[in-house]
């Protein structure tokens, strides 16, 4: 079992490994495997990058992210400029049906609403907007509504097959329950990365409109 001090040092090292981040501006605290990130960055993209970096570290059970975005003068934009940039970013991304998304911008905070057919489209929209200059936060309120008709047993079988193909997911420790178009994942995983991979695999199944994540991170016991 890795100690909080070991996890803290690994998170700090991982933040230093990310070329877009100034690790010195981000504070790292760890208690019982839960990482808390604090500090100020100048773009929303850096905020998300720091969170993703922490999730890659072995032993991390959860990330409580309290990083603030203090947009520097070189990145500062008006809400009108941000709104125009958001519309263009969505329009020029071939993965996103931009006509189905409504946006609002207030004080640099972008809120997206609408209905899409796939989770990857929802994620693509968030990524496209999150990298824009002047954006302080993205509220992704887009929901998934699928018109694909697939039986729950077929959905479960496809998800389980995806788990078995994955190099990162231990399919024997993850249970899959399908109720209508809603998937419920439960069981134990070895890392936050494995947890996110399992959720991503579930969202990739046809017809799925919701994934309830009940997976818990349990660090693997190593024999010496």
N, C-alpha and C positions, 0 to 999 in steps of 0.2 A: 504493500500500500504506500503510495507516494504522499509525502507530507505537504502541508500547505506552503511551506517555505520553498520546497522543490518546484511545486506548481507555479508559484509566483515568479521564481527566477526563469522558468521556461517560458512563461507568458511574456515577460519582459524581453527575453531573447527573441521570441517570435515577432514581437512588435518591432524590434530593431531590424529584423530580417525583411520587413515589408518596406520596399524602397520609397513608397509615397508617404510614409509616416515619419514624424519626428517623435521617436519613442520617449524622449525626455519630457515632452509636453503631456504625456498620458500617465496617470497614476494607476498602480495595480495593487489591489488588496485581495487576499484570499482567506476564506474561512470555511472549513468543512467542504473544500472542493468547489465552493461557489466564488467566482471571480467578480470583483467589482472594478469597473473601469471609470476613471474620472479624468477631468482636464478639459482643455479647449482646443479644438481644431478649426481650420478655416474653411473646410468644405464638408458637406454631408457625406460625400463619398469616402472621405478619410474616417469619419465616424463609423460607417458600416465596415470598412476595411479592418479597423481595430477590433471590432466585435468578432468578425469572421476569423481573424488571426488568433484570438483567445480560444475560440471554439476548436481550433486544430490541436490544441495541447492535450496530451494524455493526462487523465486524472481530473479534468475540468468537468464538473457536473452541471453547472449552469453559469450563465454570464448575466450579471446585473450591470447594465450599461448606463452610466450617468455622464457621458461626454457631451459637452455643449458645443454648438457650432457658432463661433464668432467670426462671421464673414469678414475677411480682410478687404481693404479698399479696392484692391485690384479685382476682386471677385464680386463686389457689391453691385446688385442690379435692382431696378424697380420691379414691383409686382407685375406691371404691364410687360416689361421686358422678359421676365421669367415666364409669364403665361405664353408669350409668343414663342419662346424657345421650347417650352414643353410641347406645344401643339406641333411644332416642326419635328421635334425628336420622335414623337409618337407617329407622325405621318410618314417619316422616312424610314421607320423600322418595319421591315417586311414581316416580322413575327406578330405584329400588333394590329388588330382591326380598330384603328383609331376612331372610326366613326361611332363606335359603341361606348366610348369613354368620355365622361364629362369631367372637366377640371375646374378648380377654384384655387386662387393664390391669395394669401393674406400674410403680410409681413414675412415673406420668404418661405412660408409653409404651404406646400402643394397638397391639395386633397383631390384624389381621383375616385370617381364613382362610375358605376355601370355594371353590365353583365357580360362576361366572356365565356367561351366554351371550354377553355383549357387553363390549368394553373400555370403552365409555362408562359402563356400570353400575359397573365397577371404579373408574373415575376419579371418578364421582359419589360413591361411598362414601368415597373418600379426602378429597375436598373437604369433604363434610359433616362428617366427623370432625375434619379439620384446623382448622376454625374454632372449635372448642369451647374454652371456658375450661379451663385446667389441663393441656391436652394438650402434652406436650413433644416427642413424635415419633410418627409413624404408620408402622408396618411393614405394608405392604400385600402380603400373601402370597396374595391371591385369584388364582386361575387362571381361564383362559377355556376352556370346553369347549362346543363348538358341535355341535348335532345336525343342522345344515343341510348338505345334500349338494350341493356345487357343484364343477364340474370346475376343475382348476388353470388351464386356459386362459381360462375364463370369469372367474375371480377376477382373473387378470392383466389382462384386458381392462377390467374394471370399475375397477380401481385406476388404470390408465393413463388412462382416460377422466376420472377424478376429478382426476388431475394436470393434464390439459389444461384442465379447467374452472377450475382454481385460478389466482388472480391472483398468488400468491406462489411457485409452484413452476415451475421450468424443466423441463418433462417431457423435454426432449431430453437432459438431463444425468443423469437418474436411471434406473437399470435395475431391473426388477422380475422376480424369479424366484419361482415358486410350486412348492413341493414338498409335496404333500398339502394340509394346511391351514396350512402354515408359509410365510410370505412373507419373502423376503430382498431388502433394498434396498441398492443399491450405486451409487457414482458421486460426483459433486461437487455441493455446494450452496453458495449464497453467504452463508448465515447460519445461526445456530442456529435462528432462527425458521422458516426454510424447511425445515430438517431436521425439526423437530417437526411442521410441517404435513404433510410427506410421510409421516411415521410415523402420524400421526392418520388420514390418508386411507387408508392401508393397513389399519389396524385397523377401519375402517368398512366394509370389504368383507364380504359375508355368508360365514360359514363359517370365517373366519380365527381361529385359536387362538394363533398366535405370530407375532411380527414381529421378524426379526433385522436390526438397523440397522447397516449397514456404510458409511453415508454419511459423507463427510468434508467439513469446511467449508473452502472455498477462496475467499478474498476476491476479489471481482471487480476486475479491473484497469481503472482509469478512464483515459480519454484526455483530455489537457489541451491 
